[in-house]
Every structure is written in structure tokens, then in C-alpha cells.
Amino acid sequence: MNDMDKIKNRIKNLATEYLRDIISVRRHLHKFPELSFEEHNTSEFISAYLSELVIPHKRGIAKTGIVGLIEGRSGKGKVVALRADMDALPVREQNEVEYKSAHDGIMHACGHDVHMAGLMGAARILNEMKDDFGGIVKLIFQPSEETYPGGAKVMIEEGVLENPKPDVIIGQHVYPDLKSGHIGMKGGNYMASTDEIYLRVTGKGGHAATPFKNIDPVLTASHILVALQQVVSRNANPGIPTVLSFGRFIADGRTNVIPDTARLDGIMRTFDEQWRSEMKQKITRMAKGIAEGMGAHCEVVIDPGYPVLHNDENLTQRVMGYARDLLGDECVHEIEARTTAEDFAYLARAIPGCFYRLGVNPPDSTTAPNLHTSTFNVDESSLHTAMSMMAWTAIHEMKLTV
Ligand code: NI
């Protein structure tokens, strides 16, 4: 048995030994969820756990964020950052479990409880195995993934990627489409950029029976709504997935009253930063031009959201290799790009990053409740994979420069 095989077995055994503890950690976090940038008790709880393990850490980064360091004892090595997000969602939990959310109307419906518990388990394993590696593990507990501007950006501004600067960063996210024990990932552009679009069309209201006396903002906005679909079908490169959706169209007139204004609110998502900025210009020009042509006026506001999440190709290939070795080939999957967004994107833009998906669906289940629903839950044996995969990846990556 070579050294890495010994390390692998040690990690697996420790994960098995700690699983019960990490499940209770996850249940505690699940029971007491907190919203974005309000993760005070969550932060307190994580800090107490790290203190008990005598892992040095700093609190109060981006309000409730925590950064911990585990230094290896043997020789030199890279700095590897491991990140977990901390916030819950404004969802009322409907699961009847003993650890059901005690905070009415707030729920860990996106699995961030699993991410935190998984990282705490990985920290416990790595701390126990300090003699087996050189290098430094940087633990990043990040607040507010769900709400723009997101905690990642704020943490970067507050220096989370300095002193020491990580060589790579790894993140994981629960994934109901895969069974527990499985993971999936994709190199390159993996998750979408997101922007919010607010169009306000101003015309001239009046009696609906005398349209020639009005400038109809409802019809103008309708033309804009239909025309903008061509940005996706005619302007977007078919190789770059692009979404443009308007979920809100408000024209508050009456059957016989044309209103003065109409509003269209929507989102755009895509996978290429250059196209993203071109798309914003096209939307603005088209909406204004159509309104102008119809004698109306269109005000365009586009609020920027998270950038494209780019998984470093080389790093992702390596992580895939570690995963195959740890979990077996049949448990590691190449997955498709997703049109959801994630603020890990900021971290992965600053340094090479890999954000992979952790299967959480029970082995005997055929249907999995979706993320962000009131019945979302996980098979807790996935925490074994969550902590062992993080620890195993960190040890491999730290060794690379030795
Ligand atoms: Ni999430």
C-alpha cells in the first residue's frame, strides 16, 4: 500500500468515525437557520467548534464570516482554500423531522447546512492528520450566498484571499439529481452570470376608445417584450447558452383606460462575460429604439448580479481524478452547465477554483425534492462524502508543489 492509499484509508475511517458528530452538527445548523448576513448564531456555533479543535480562526469577516487556518507539520506545500456558505432562505419548512427549523419562515432549503457541516468535518479530519501533510488549509465560512452582492465579494474586499494567498479554492454544493455517495462536476464555464432587468415604458394615457389621442405604453412594452426574444434567438451565439425571461409585466390601466406607463421586469443569464456586456447594450438599444419609434420612452435599468462561475479546467480534471480514486469511477459524473448562479464565481475568478456537486438523494429514492422548496432534505450519509472529499482534495493539492 503506498502512502496516498494509507492517507485515503485514514480519511475514510476518520469520516466514518466523525459521521455521527457531523450529522448532529448539520441538524443543529438546520434547526437554527439564519438569513443572509444575519448568520450570528451560526457563526458563533462554528467558532465554538473550531475553538474546541484548537483551530486558529478569525471571525467578523464580512460581518459573520469566519476564516480558519490548519497548518501542516511536515515540510512545504501549497495553500488550499475550502469554502462553505452559511445562509438560509425565507422559506417555511414543511418537513416533519425532529430537527425541523425552529425559526418560522426561515429554512436551510439550499443545503448550506450540509456545506458547513461538511467543511467542519473536513476541518476535523485535516486537523487530526496535520502530521501527514505540508502546506496550509484555509477554511472559509462565507455568509450570504443567496442575496446580492453576496458574501464572497465582501470577503475578498476584506482580504480573505491574502495572508496567506490560496493557490486554489474548492467549494461544494448539494445536488438532489445525484444519489448520496456520488459527485458531479464540469470544467470551464459551469454556472451562469445573472443580471436583473427593469424596463419602464412611458407613453401617454387616456381613454381606450380614443387611442389616436394616446401613446400606448402597453402595446409598446408588448413589442419590446417580443422583440427582445430575438436577442437570444438571433444575436446570441448558439454555443453560449443564454436566457432572457420577464416574469413581471405591469400595465395598471382598466378595460377602457390606457395607463401612462408599463413595467417589464426580468432576468438575463449567460455564460460568457463579453457576450454578457454586449447583450446588455443590445437590450438597452432595442428597448429604447422601439419605444422611440412608437413615440414613447423607455427607461432601462440593468442591475448586475453574480458573474459566470468558471471552474479552472486543470484543477477540475485533477479533482475529478481524486474523486474517482476516493469514490470509484461509477460515482463520479460529468454534469452539464447550469443557468443558476453562485457567488463562488467571484472567488474562482480571483484564483483557480473548482465548484463541484455533492449527491444527496437517498439511494432508494426516485424523486428528490428540489432546492429552494419547503420539503427539501438530504440523505445524511452524503456528509461522509462531503467531508472526506474536501479533506482528500486538500491533501492532494497541497502536495502538488512539494
Ligand atoms: Ni445554495
Residues whose N, C-alpha, C, O or C-beta is under 5 A from the ligand:
A	BS01	NI	C110
